[in-house]
Amino acid sequence: MIVTAHLVPDRLDLARRIFGTRRREVRDLDHGHLSLAVAYEETAGVRQLLQLGEHIEIAAPEPARRLVRDLAQKRVDVHDSRGRTRS
């Protein structure tokens, strides 16, 4: 699976180190971001993209977008516990 993501340019060096040989293509986009293509054998691999936090947006495919959205929502739910410790 090839995942396309939009990345802020000042995080490209970090993305290169994180993705290594998974990185397939980098292109400039009109709105000041980069388009980054990253190869994964399975959808679960896109968890790796979360390392770039708010500096990346998954553009396609939809299963990758959905997984990242669901994982992010789980983090929100955990951190929205008003400081309570989960057991």
Backbone hydrogen bonds, N-H to C=O, Kabsch-Sander energy under -0.5 kcal/mol:
donor,donor_aa,acceptor,acceptor_aa,energy
3,V,1,M,-0.6
3,V,38,V,-3.3
4,T,60,A,-2.7
5,A,36,L,-2.7
6,H,57,E,-3.1
7,L,34,L,-2.5
8,V,55,H,-1.8
11,R,8,V,-2.0
12,L,9,P,-1.8
15,A,11,R,-2.5
16,R,12,L,-2.7
17,R,13,D,-1.8
18,I,14,L,-2.5
19,F,15,A,-3.0
20,G,16,R,-1.9
22,R,19,F,-2.7
23,R,20,G,-1.3
24,R,37,A,-3.4
25,E,37,A,-1.1
27,R,35,S,-2.5
29,L,33,H,-2.7
32,G,29,L,-1.2
34,L,7,L,-3.1
35,S,27,R,-3.5
36,L,5,A,-3.1
36,L,34,L,-0.5
37,A,25,E,-2.8
38,V,3,V,-2.7
39,A,22,R,-2.6
40,Y,1,M,-3.1
45,G,42,E,-1.6
46,V,43,T,-2.1
47,R,44,A,-1.6
48,Q,45,G,-1.9
49,L,46,V,-1.7
50,L,47,R,-1.6
51,Q,48,Q,-1.6
52,L,49,L,-1.9
53,G,50,L,-1.9
55,H,52,L,-2.3
56,I,53,G,-1.1
57,E,6,H,-2.1
59,A,4,T,-2.9
59,A,57,E,-0.5
60,A,4,T,-1.8
64,A,61,P,-0.7
65,R,61,P,-2.0
66,R,62,E,-2.9
67,L,63,P,-2.1
68,V,64,A,-2.3
69,R,65,R,-2.5
70,D,66,R,-2.7
71,L,67,L,-2.6
72,A,68,V,-2.6
73,Q,69,R,-2.4
74,K,70,D,-2.0
75,R,71,L,-1.7
76,V,72,A,-2.2
77,D,73,Q,-2.7
78,V,74,K,-2.2
79,H,75,R,-2.5
80,D,76,V,-1.2
81,S,78,V,-1.0
84,R,81,S,-1.4
